[in-house]
Amino acid sequence: FLSPISNKRTDEYGGSFENRTRMMVETVRGVRKVWPKEKPLFVRLSITDWVEPSDEIPTGGWTEEESVELAKLLGSEGVDLVDCSTSGSSPKQQIPLSPGYQVPFASSIKKNVPGMLSGAVGLITEAKQANDIVEGNDADLVFLGRVLLHNPNFVLDAATQLGTFAQYPHQYERGRPKTKYSFV
């Protein structure tokens, strides 16, 4: 619904920014009616389509600037955190893949939307990298995906690498690398 590339509707859910964001805002309002205020509400947004205006796509795609404006609206509706991903809605997209390539979008939401928390994604594969994102105030948290499929023990390994505690399942405790946190 958000991207002018995929949203070709001509009713109240298509065309303008207000119309294309209407479904998201209505959905958040509906969820907030039943979801307790004391529990966090996260929304995952594709912050950009990675498509610039062209002869084929004169409007270009959904933009970071539009996402910032939408995040402000969502904040006023009770959203606590925006999980900042990006889109793949066009074969014309130009995605600059590199470690942490989507982190700047989480940073943009965090810096431009007062009171909104942000979550970073996108080729975050190392413990130090994830820690640096949070410690550097680029995002409030990181979401991990493929790295957890590749290494189901990533969190435990990261804790060891960063010199911090992570609770091991009791049946795995004897396999914990020997650190000041070892119990066996």
N, C-alpha and C positions, 0 to 999 in steps of 0.2 A: 504494500500500500504506500510506503514512503517514497520509493523511487519513481521519478517521472519516466524512467526507462521502462519499467514493468507495469506501472499503474496508468492504464489508458482509459480509465473510467471517465464518464461524462456526468456522473451524478454528484451528490454531496460528498462522495469519498474519492473524488479524482480532481485533477487540475491544480488548484492552488495549494500552497503549503498548508493552509488551514484545513483544506479538505483532505489532503493526503495524510495528514496526521490525526484526523478525526477518529479513525478506528482505534489507534493506539491510545488516545486520550480516553475514549469511551471505555475501552477495555480496562485501563488502569482504574478508572472510576468504579467500574463494576467489581473489580478485585478488591479495591480498598473498602468497599461496603461490607465485605465479608471477612477480609483479612485483618486481624487485630492490629491496631496502631502501634502496639509495643513490639511487633514482629517486623523485621525488615522486609521491604519489597524491592526486589531487583528487577531491572529490565535490561535485556540484551538488545543493543542497537548495532546495526551495520552503519558505522559512522560515515562511510563514503562508499560510493560505487567505483571509485578509481577511474571515472570516465569524464574527460573534459568535453566541453561543447565542440561539435564538429558539424560538417554538412549533413552527415547521417543522423546525428543525435544533437540537434541544435540546442536543446536545454542542458546538455550534459547530464550527469547523474546526480544522485543525492549527494550532498556535500557536508563537509565538516561544520561549516557555518550553520547549515540547517539543523544538524544534529545538536549543536549547542543551543539553538533556540528551542528545539523540541525538549531537550533535557531540562531547560528552565520551566517549560510548561509541565513536564512530568513531575518535577520537584514540587510545584505548587499543588499537584494532585496527590502527593504523598509518596512518591517514589524516593527511596533512600540511596540507591546505587545504580549507576549505569555500567553495565558490562560492555566494554567497548571493543567490538569486533569490526570487520568490514565485509563488504558485499562482493558477490561474484555474479552480478545480474546481466553482464554484457560481455560478448566476446571482444569488445573494444577496450576492455579494462586494461590498465597498465599497473600491475601490482609489483612494487619494488621489494621482492622477498629478501629478507635478511633477518638475522636474529633480532627479535623484539620490534619488528617493523610496524606493529600496530600500537606500540606503547605511546607514541606522541599523541594519539587520539585520546587515550585515557588521561594524559596530562592536560590536554586542551579542555576536556570536560571538567576536570578537577579545578583548573585555574579560572575558567570562564563561567562556571555555574555555581554561585555561592551556596554553600551548604550541601552540595551534591557530592557523594562519594563516587569514586570511579574504580573500575577493575580493568586490569590490562591483560591482554592475550596476544598470541602471535609469535610462534617460534621462541618461546621462553623455555629453555632446555637445561639451564645450569643453575645450581643453587645460588651462586654469587650474583648472577644476572637477576634472578627473581628478587633477591634481597636488596640489591642496588636500586631496583625500580621502586620498591617501597621506601627504603631509607632515603632515596633521592627525592621523595615526594612527587614522583611522576604518577603514582596511583596509590590507592589505599590498600589494594590487595592484588594478587595475580591469580588468574585462573589457569590451571595447567590441563592439557589434554593429551596430545600424542606422546609426550614424554612419560606420562604415567602408564600408557599402554606399552611403551618400550621398556620401562623400568618400574614395575609396581612398587618397588622399595625406594623410589625417588625421595620421598619425604624423610624416610629414616636416614638415607645416605646424605641428604642435604643437611640434616641436623648434625650429623657427624662432621661434615665438611665445614659447617659454620660454627662448630663448637658450642652447640646448644642442645637442650634436652628435647627428645621426642619419646613419647611412651611407646615402647615396643609391646606387641601382644605377648602375654606371659609365656606362651609356648615358644616364642622366638628369642626370649631374653638371653638364653645361653649363647646365641649366635651374634649378639650385639658386639660390635668392635669395642675393644677395651678402651674406655674413656673414664673420666671422673663420674660418669653416669651409670657405669656398669654395676649390676647388682650381683652377678655370679662370677 
